[in-house]
């Protein structure tokens, strides 16, 4: 607003009666504003200043006229270091014709105190020649305090958010550790029950079958020696023994199936890859599905028993999901293992489902698979479209040996 204003040499707060009317009006305008306004000549000395500007600096207006404004109010940085005049943006406004607007510096009062200031400096041009500059400034200490308070509040909020995030992360980690511990305890309990069923109930059933077989044999031998009158009774008893033998055989088969469900012995005796092979072929045989089978594990490294069991359980759940929901007729399974990664893909040609179905709150099977995979440092990706089947892809990055 002052770019074309001629330099003024009379103090604005004391207009004389013989001064032009326009200068009197300008003086009234400058005195009516709350902003500090002063002019400087080419030497940086004050040529005019309004009352608001002088009061903010702690002076009377007449005390400022003719003083070098940089030395008076802009001589030092916030840390007290000297502020060289040749670096002052105010003076550069007329010396280098570089208008500026600054809100990161201080002005100094008469009593040596400082206040945060926002100032603008524009050259005064008369006849195409720069005569000085006009400077407007305002005390922004309150604004700076508000900004600092806001910044502090924001820092406190960020700190609290960080603390809450850390707490949630720790709680999530504890939850995952608890989940892993629960899986471990469950597998240990299954192993214990399977062994007890095998050692106790299985042995008893086998012994009982042997005794029934022995009784059946002795009844056959006795039949040849007993009178004909007792033959009918002996036939009935042999029939009962044979029926008992069939029931015991069925019980032994069921015990074996229960033991396998609890803890497949093939996993302990032949390892993970043989267990996956066995499980896949058992499943497609019982579900009457066509199977495309591919396995390449020649470069695989041995896995710890808990990791092998977790992968086997994820694979079981994949197949179980196909059996329960897919209504498929064809299944493609690809298992690839190297020294650094395990990849298991199970794809069916069933009815498929919307992606949201696998994210539902009651999709406990999917949540369990993903949690197991996450605990192993891997991931489970599921892609499915209605009418186009589903693909389950388990990927586990193995640590370097």
C-alpha positions as CSV (number, residue, x, y, z in Angstrom):
1,X,0.0,0.0,0.0
2,X,3.0,2.2,0.5
3,X,5.0,1.3,-2.6
4,X,4.5,4.6,-4.3
5,X,4.4,6.8,-1.1
6,X,6.8,9.7,-1.0
7,X,9.1,9.9,2.0
8,X,7.7,12.0,4.9
9,X,10.0,13.9,7.2
10,X,7.6,15.4,9.7
11,X,6.3,13.3,12.6
12,X,2.9,11.9,11.9
13,X,1.5,12.5,15.4
14,X,2.0,16.3,15.2
15,X,0.6,17.6,12.0
16,X,1.0,21.4,11.7
17,X,-1.6,23.8,10.6
18,X,0.4,24.8,7.6
19,X,0.7,21.2,6.3
20,X,-1.2,20.1,3.3
21,X,-4.6,18.6,4.0
22,X,-3.6,15.2,2.4
23,X,-0.7,14.9,4.9
24,X,-3.1,15.7,7.8
25,X,-5.5,13.0,6.6
26,X,-2.7,10.5,6.2
27,X,-1.5,11.3,9.7
28,X,-4.9,10.6,11.1
29,X,-5.1,7.3,9.2
30,X,-1.7,6.2,10.6
31,X,-2.6,7.2,14.1
32,X,-5.9,5.3,14.0
33,X,-4.4,1.9,13.2
34,X,-3.3,-0.5,15.9
35,X,-0.3,-1.7,13.8
36,X,3.1,-0.1,14.2
37,X,4.1,1.9,11.1
38,X,7.4,3.7,10.5
39,X,9.4,5.0,7.6
40,X,13.2,4.9,7.1
41,X,15.5,6.7,4.7
42,X,18.4,5.2,2.8
43,X,20.6,5.2,5.9
44,X,18.0,3.3,7.9
45,X,17.0,6.2,10.0
46,X,13.4,6.8,11.1
47,X,11.6,9.5,9.1
48,X,8.2,8.9,10.7
49,X,6.5,6.6,13.1
50,X,2.9,6.4,14.4
51,X,2.0,6.3,18.1
52,X,1.1,2.6,18.1
53,X,4.5,1.7,16.7
54,X,6.4,3.9,19.1
55,X,4.5,2.6,22.2
56,X,5.1,-1.0,21.2
57,X,8.9,-0.2,21.2
58,X,8.6,1.6,24.5
59,X,9.4,5.1,23.2
60,X,7.6,8.4,22.6
61,X,7.3,9.0,18.9
62,X,9.7,12.0,19.0
63,X,12.4,9.9,20.6
64,X,12.5,7.6,17.6
65,X,12.8,10.1,14.8
66,X,16.2,10.2,13.2
67,X,17.4,7.0,15.0
68,X,18.7,4.0,13.1
69,X,15.8,1.5,13.4
70,X,17.9,-1.6,13.1
71,X,20.2,-0.5,15.9
72,X,17.2,0.6,17.9
73,X,14.8,-2.3,17.7
74,X,16.2,-5.1,15.4
75,X,19.8,-5.5,16.6
76,X,19.8,-9.0,18.0
77,X,18.5,-12.5,17.3
78,X,16.4,-14.4,19.8
79,X,19.5,-16.0,21.4
80,X,21.1,-12.6,21.9
81,X,23.5,-12.9,19.0
82,X,24.2,-9.8,17.0
83,X,22.0,-9.3,13.9
84,X,24.2,-7.7,11.2
85,X,22.5,-4.8,9.5
86,X,23.4,-6.0,6.0
87,X,21.4,-9.2,6.5
88,X,18.3,-7.3,7.7
89,X,15.3,-7.9,5.4
90,X,13.9,-4.5,6.3
91,X,16.9,-2.7,4.9
92,X,17.1,-5.0,1.9
93,X,13.6,-3.7,0.9
94,X,15.2,-0.5,-0.3
95,X,18.8,-1.4,-0.8
96,X,18.0,-4.4,-3.0
97,X,14.4,-3.6,-3.8
98,X,13.3,-6.8,-2.1
99,X,9.9,-6.5,-0.3
100,X,9.4,-8.9,2.5
101,X,7.0,-10.2,5.0
102,X,8.5,-11.9,8.1
103,X,6.9,-13.5,11.1
104,X,9.8,-15.4,12.7
105,X,11.9,-12.6,14.2
106,X,11.9,-10.3,17.3
107,X,11.8,-6.6,17.8
108,X,13.4,-5.2,21.0
109,X,11.9,-2.7,23.4
110,X,13.6,0.2,25.1
111,X,13.8,-1.8,28.4
112,X,15.7,-4.6,26.6
113,X,12.8,-7.0,26.4
114,X,11.8,-8.6,23.1
115,X,8.5,-9.5,21.5
116,X,7.6,-11.7,18.6
117,X,6.8,-9.6,15.6
118,X,5.3,-9.9,12.1
119,X,6.6,-7.2,9.9
120,X,6.5,-6.1,6.3
121,X,9.0,-3.8,4.5
122,X,8.3,-2.2,1.2
123,X,10.5,0.3,-0.7
124,X,9.4,4.0,-1.0
125,X,9.8,5.1,-4.6
126,X,9.8,8.7,-5.8
127,X,10.3,9.5,-9.5
128,X,11.6,6.0,-10.1
129,X,14.2,6.3,-7.4
130,X,14.1,4.4,-4.1
131,X,14.1,6.9,-1.2
132,X,13.7,4.5,1.7
133,X,11.2,2.0,3.0
134,X,8.0,1.8,5.0
135,X,7.6,-0.8,7.6
136,X,4.5,-2.1,9.3
137,X,4.6,-4.4,12.3
138,X,2.4,-6.0,14.9
139,X,3.1,-7.8,18.2
140,X,2.3,-11.5,17.7
141,X,3.4,-12.7,21.1
142,X,-0.1,-13.9,22.0
143,X,-0.4,-15.7,18.7
144,X,3.0,-17.3,19.2
145,X,2.0,-18.4,22.7
146,X,-1.2,-19.9,21.3
147,X,0.7,-21.6,18.6
148,X,3.2,-23.0,21.1
149,X,0.3,-24.1,23.3
150,X,-1.3,-25.8,20.4
151,X,2.0,-27.4,19.4
152,X,2.5,-28.6,22.9
153,X,-1.0,-29.9,23.1
154,X,-0.5,-31.7,19.8
155,X,2.8,-33.1,21.0
156,X,1.0,-34.3,24.2
157,X,-1.7,-35.8,22.0
158,X,0.8,-37.5,19.7
159,X,2.6,-38.9,22.8
160,X,-0.6,-40.2,24.2
161,X,-1.6,-41.7,20.8
162,X,1.9,-43.2,20.6
163,X,1.6,-44.6,24.1
164,X,-1.9,-46.0,23.4
165,X,-0.7,-47.5,20.1
166,X,2.3,-49.1,21.9
167,X,0.0,-50.4,24.5
168,X,-2.4,-51.8,21.9
169,X,0.6,-53.4,20.0
170,X,1.8,-55.0,23.2
171,X,-1.7,-56.2,24.0
172,X,-2.0,-57.6,20.5
173,X,1.4,-59.3,20.8
174,X,0.4,-60.8,24.1
175,X,-2.9,-61.9,22.6
176,X,-1.0,-63.6,19.7
177,X,1.4,-65.2,22.2
178,X,-1.6,-66.4,24.2
179,X,-3.2,-67.8,21.0
180,X,0.0,-69.6,20.1
181,X,0.3,-70.9,23.6
182,X,-3.3,-72.1,23.4
183,X,-2.6,-73.9,20.1
184,X,0.5,-75.5,21.7
185,X,-1.5,-76.6,24.8
186,X,-4.3,-78.0,22.6
187,X,-1.8,-80.0,20.5
188,X,-0.1,-81.3,23.6
189,X,-3.5,-82.3,25.0
190,X,-4.5,-84.0,21.7
191,X,-1.2,-85.9,21.7
192,X,-1.7,-87.0,25.3
193,X,-5.3,-88.2,24.6
194,X,-4.2,-89.9,21.4
195,X,-1.5,-91.8,23.3
196,X,-3.8,-92.8,26.1
197,X,-6.5,-94.0,23.7
198,X,-3.9,-95.9,21.8
199,X,-2.1,-97.3,24.8
200,X,-5.1,-98.1,27.0
201,X,-8.3,-98.4,25.0
202,X,-6.7,-99.7,21.9
203,X,-4.8,-102.3,23.7
204,X,-7.9,-103.4,25.7
205,X,-9.9,-103.8,22.5
206,X,-7.2,-105.8,20.8
207,X,-6.9,-108.1,23.8
208,X,-10.6,-108.4,23.9
209,X,-10.7,-109.4,20.3
210,X,-8.1,-112.0,20.8
211,X,-10.1,-113.5,23.7
212,X,-13.2,-113.5,21.7
213,X,-11.3,-115.2,18.8
214,X,-10.0,-117.8,21.3
215,X,-13.5,-118.4,22.6
216,X,-14.9,-118.8,19.1
217,X,-12.1,-121.3,18.3
218,X,-12.7,-123.4,21.5
219,X,-16.4,-123.4,20.9
220,X,-15.8,-124.9,17.4
221,X,-13.6,-127.6,18.9
222,X,-16.1,-128.3,21.6
223,X,-18.8,-128.6,19.1
224,X,-17.2,-131.7,17.7
225,X,-17.1,-133.4,21.1
226,X,-20.5,-132.4,22.6
227,X,-23.7,-134.3,22.0
228,X,-25.9,-133.2,19.2
229,X,-28.4,-131.7,21.7
230,X,-25.9,-128.9,22.6
231,X,-25.0,-128.1,19.0
232,X,-27.7,-125.4,18.6
233,X,-26.5,-123.6,21.8
234,X,-22.9,-123.8,20.5
235,X,-23.9,-122.4,17.1
236,X,-25.6,-119.5,18.8
237,X,-22.6,-118.8,21.0
238,X,-20.3,-118.9,18.0
239,X,-22.5,-116.5,16.2
240,X,-22.5,-114.1,19.2
241,X,-18.7,-114.3,19.4
242,X,-18.3,-113.6,15.7
243,X,-20.7,-110.6,16.0
244,X,-18.7,-109.4,19.0
245,X,-15.5,-109.7,16.9
246,X,-17.0,-107.6,14.1
247,X,-18.0,-105.0,16.7
248,X,-14.6,-105.0,18.2
249,X,-13.0,-104.6,14.8
250,X,-15.2,-101.6,14.2
251,X,-14.3,-100.2,17.6
252,X,-10.6,-100.6,16.8
253,X,-11.0,-98.9,13.4
254,X,-12.9,-96.0,15.2
255,X,-10.2,-95.7,17.8
256,X,-7.6,-95.5,15.0
257,X,-9.6,-92.8,13.3
258,X,-10.0,-90.8,16.5
259,X,-6.3,-91.1,17.2
260,X,-5.4,-89.9,13.7
261,X,-7.8,-87.0,14.0
262,X,-6.2,-86.0,17.4
263,X,-2.6,-86.6,16.3
264,X,-1.8,-88.1,12.9
265,X,1.0,-90.6,13.6
266,X,2.3,-90.1,10.1
267,X,3.3,-86.6,11.0
268,X,5.5,-87.9,13.8
269,X,6.9,-90.8,11.9
270,X,7.3,-89.6,8.3
271,X,7.2,-85.8,8.6
272,X,5.1,-82.9,7.4
273,X,5.3,-83.5,3.6
274,X,4.2,-87.1,3.9
275,X,1.4,-86.0,6.2
276,X,0.1,-83.4,3.7
277,X,0.2,-86.0,0.9
278,X,-1.7,-88.5,3.0
279,X,-4.3,-85.9,4.2
280,X,-4.9,-84.6,0.7
281,X,-5.5,-88.0,-0.9
282,X,-7.6,-89.2,2.1
283,X,-9.8,-86.1,1.7
284,X,-10.4,-86.4,-2.0
285,X,-11.1,-90.1,-1.7
286,X,-13.7,-89.6,1.0
287,X,-15.2,-86.5,-0.7
288,X,-15.1,-88.2,-4.1
289,X,-13.3,-85.2,-5.8
290,X,-10.9,-85.2,-8.7
291,X,-7.4,-84.1,-7.7
292,X,-4.6,-82.3,-9.5
293,X,-1.6,-82.8,-7.2
294,X,1.8,-81.1,-7.3
295,X,4.4,-81.2,-4.6
296,X,8.1,-80.1,-4.9
297,X,9.8,-80.1,-1.5
298,X,13.3,-81.4,-2.4
299,X,14.9,-78.2,-1.3
300,X,12.9,-77.9,1.9
301,X,14.6,-77.6,5.2
302,X,13.4,-79.5,8.3
303,X,10.8,-77.6,10.4
304,X,10.4,-77.5,14.2
305,X,7.6,-79.8,15.3
306,X,5.2,-76.9,16.4
307,X,5.6,-75.2,13.0
308,X,5.0,-78.4,11.1
309,X,1.9,-79.1,13.2
310,X,0.6,-75.5,12.6
311,X,1.0,-75.9,8.8
312,X,-0.7,-79.3,8.9
313,X,-3.7,-77.8,10.8
314,X,-4.0,-74.9,8.4
315,X,-4.0,-77.4,5.5
316,X,-6.6,-79.5,7.3
317,X,-8.8,-76.4,7.7
318,X,-8.4,-75.5,4.0
319,X,-9.7,-78.9,3.0
320,X,-12.4,-78.8,5.6
321,X,-13.6,-75.5,4.2
322,X,-13.8,-77.0,0.8
323,X,-15.7,-80.0,2.2
324,X,-18.2,-77.9,4.1
325,X,-18.9,-75.0,1.8
326,X,-17.5,-75.4,-1.8
327,X,-19.7,-78.1,-3.3
328,X,-16.8,-78.7,-5.7
329,X,-16.0,-81.6,-8.0
330,X,-12.4,-80.8,-8.6
331,X,-9.5,-79.8,-6.4
332,X,-6.0,-78.5,-7.3
333,X,-3.3,-78.6,-4.7
334,X,0.2,-77.2,-5.2
335,X,2.9,-77.5,-2.4
336,X,6.3,-75.9,-3.0
337,X,9.0,-75.6,-0.5
338,X,12.5,-74.2,-0.7
339,X,15.1,-73.2,1.8
340,X,13.5,-69.8,2.2
341,X,9.7,-70.2,1.6
342,X,6.8,-72.6,1.8
343,X,3.9,-72.1,-0.5
344,X,0.6,-74.1,-0.3
345,X,-2.2,-73.4,-2.8
346,X,-5.6,-75.1,-2.5
347,X,-8.0,-74.2,-5.3
348,X,-11.5,-75.6,-5.9
349,X,-14.1,-75.2,-8.7
350,X,-17.0,-74.9,-6.3
351,X,-19.6,-72.2,-5.8
352,X,-17.3,-69.6,-4.4
353,X,-18.3,-66.8,-2.1
354,X,-18.2,-63.0,-1.8
355,X,-14.9,-61.7,-0.4
356,X,-16.7,-60.3,2.6
357,X,-17.7,-63.8,3.7
358,X,-14.1,-64.5,4.6
359,X,-13.9,-61.3,6.7
360,X,-17.1,-61.9,8.7
361,X,-16.9,-61.8,12.5
362,X,-18.1,-65.5,12.7
363,X,-15.5,-66.8,10.1
364,X,-13.7,-68.5,12.9
365,X,-12.0,-71.1,10.7
366,X,-10.5,-68.4,8.5
367,X,-9.5,-66.3,11.5
368,X,-7.8,-69.3,13.0
369,X,-5.8,-70.1,9.8
370,X,-4.7,-66.5,9.5
371,X,-3.6,-66.3,13.1
372,X,-1.6,-69.5,12.8
373,X,0.0,-68.2,9.6
374,X,0.8,-64.8,11.2
375,X,2.4,-66.5,14.2
376,X,4.6,-68.4,11.8
377,X,5.6,-65.1,10.1
378,X,3.5,-65.9,7.0
379,X,0.2,-64.9,5.5
380,X,-2.9,-66.5,4.1
381,X,-4.4,-65.0,1.0
382,X,-8.0,-65.9,-0.1
383,X,-9.5,-65.0,-3.4
384,X,-13.0,-66.1,-4.3
385,X,-15.8,-65.2,-6.7
386,X,-19.3,-66.5,-6.7
387,X,-19.6,-69.3,-9.2
388,X,-15.9,-69.4,-9.8
389,X,-14.6,-71.3,-6.8
390,X,-12.0,-70.2,-4.2
391,X,-8.2,-70.1,-3.8
392,X,-6.4,-70.4,-0.5
393,X,-2.7,-69.5,-0.7
394,X,-0.5,-70.0,2.4
395,X,2.9,-68.4,2.2
396,X,5.5,-68.7,5.0
397,X,8.9,-67.0,4.8
398,X,11.5,-69.2,6.6
399,X,14.3,-67.7,8.6
400,X,17.8,-68.0,7.1
401,X,19.7,-70.9,8.7
